[in-house]
Amino acid sequence: MVGNIFSFGRNGVHDFLLIRAAAVVIAVYFLYILGFFLISPTVSYESWKHFFSSLFTEVFTMLALVSILIHVWIGLWQVLTDYIKCSKLRCCLQLGAVLTLLGYFFSGLFILWSV
């Protein structure tokens, strides 16, 4: 049986559950950030820095970033496998997407944790 190297042996149910779990994390994170804006009388650099200095906020932000990247990857993978029939082109586009998403992940990691 021939498989796609970029599918990682996933199936539709696995993708469905990952997309839904990622969407829930993104929605809860959005509400968390919205709560900060509603509770803070003024949003300044100091209040924003203090808010993001919390370990909970840093971990939750990283979890939200990973959830966004998972959500994007599954969506791109589905679109590319559905509409790009040339396997070499699809492979190049998927590789480009993976490299871009890894760049976003490491940028977020270094920015958030100041590594």
C-alpha positions as CSV (number, residue, x, y, z in Angstrom):
1,M,0.0,0.0,0.0
2,V,1.4,3.4,-1.0
3,G,0.9,6.2,1.5
4,N,1.5,9.9,1.4
5,I,4.5,11.0,3.5
6,F,2.7,14.1,4.6
7,S,-0.4,12.3,5.9
8,F,1.3,10.7,8.9
9,G,-1.2,7.8,8.6
10,R,-4.1,10.0,9.7
11,N,-7.7,9.3,8.8
12,G,-10.8,11.5,8.6
13,V,-11.9,10.9,12.2
14,H,-8.5,11.9,13.5
15,D,-8.5,15.1,11.5
16,F,-12.1,15.9,12.5
17,L,-11.2,15.5,16.2
18,L,-8.0,17.5,15.9
19,I,-9.7,20.4,14.1
20,R,-12.5,20.5,16.7
21,A,-10.1,20.3,19.7
22,A,-7.9,23.0,18.1
23,A,-11.0,25.2,17.4
24,V,-12.1,24.9,21.1
25,V,-8.6,25.9,22.3
26,I,-8.6,28.9,20.0
27,A,-12.1,30.0,21.0
28,V,-11.2,29.7,24.7
29,Y,-8.0,31.6,24.2
30,F,-9.9,34.3,22.3
31,L,-12.3,34.6,25.3
32,Y,-9.3,34.8,27.7
33,I,-7.7,37.7,25.7
34,L,-11.1,39.4,25.4
35,G,-11.5,39.1,29.2
36,F,-8.2,40.9,29.6
37,F,-9.3,43.7,27.4
38,L,-12.7,44.0,29.2
39,I,-11.3,43.9,32.7
40,S,-8.3,46.2,32.2
41,P,-9.3,49.8,32.5
42,T,-6.4,50.9,30.2
43,V,-4.2,48.7,28.0
44,S,-0.7,49.9,28.1
45,Y,2.7,48.3,27.4
46,E,3.2,47.7,31.1
47,S,-0.2,46.0,31.6
48,W,0.3,43.9,28.5
49,K,3.8,42.9,29.6
50,H,2.5,42.1,33.1
51,F,-0.3,40.0,31.6
52,F,2.1,38.0,29.4
53,S,4.6,37.5,32.2
54,S,2.2,35.1,33.8
55,L,3.3,31.5,33.3
56,F,-0.3,30.5,32.7
57,T,-0.7,33.1,29.9
58,E,2.6,32.0,28.3
59,V,1.6,28.3,28.3
60,F,-1.9,29.1,27.1
61,T,-0.6,31.3,24.3
62,M,1.8,28.6,23.2
63,L,-1.0,26.0,23.3
64,A,-3.2,28.4,21.2
65,L,-0.3,28.9,18.7
66,V,0.1,25.1,18.3
67,S,-3.7,24.8,18.0
68,I,-3.7,27.4,15.2
69,L,-0.8,25.7,13.4
70,I,-2.6,22.3,13.6
71,H,-5.8,23.8,12.4
72,V,-4.0,25.5,9.5
73,W,-2.0,22.4,8.6
74,I,-5.0,20.1,8.4
75,G,-6.9,22.6,6.3
76,L,-4.0,23.2,3.9
77,W,-3.4,19.4,3.7
78,Q,-7.0,18.8,2.8
79,V,-7.1,21.5,0.2
80,L,-3.8,20.6,-1.4
81,T,-4.7,16.9,-1.6
82,D,-8.1,17.6,-3.0
83,Y,-7.2,20.2,-5.7
84,I,-3.5,19.7,-6.6
85,K,-3.3,16.5,-8.6
86,C,0.3,16.7,-9.6
87,S,2.1,14.8,-6.8
88,K,5.4,16.6,-7.2
89,L,3.8,20.0,-7.1
90,R,1.6,19.0,-4.1
91,C,4.7,17.6,-2.3
92,C,6.6,20.9,-2.9
93,L,3.6,23.0,-1.7
94,Q,3.2,20.8,1.4
95,L,6.9,21.0,2.2
96,G,6.7,24.8,1.8
97,A,3.7,24.8,4.1
98,V,5.4,22.7,6.7
99,L,8.5,24.9,6.7
100,T,6.4,28.0,7.0
101,L,4.5,26.6,9.9
102,L,7.7,25.5,11.6
103,G,9.0,29.0,11.1
104,Y,5.8,30.4,12.8
105,F,6.2,27.9,15.6
106,F,9.8,28.8,16.4
107,S,9.1,32.5,16.0
108,G,6.3,32.2,18.5
109,L,8.5,30.1,20.8
110,F,11.4,32.6,20.8
111,I,9.2,35.6,21.0
112,L,7.1,34.3,23.8
113,W,9.8,32.6,25.9
114,S,12.6,35.0,25.0
115,V,14.9,32.0,24.4
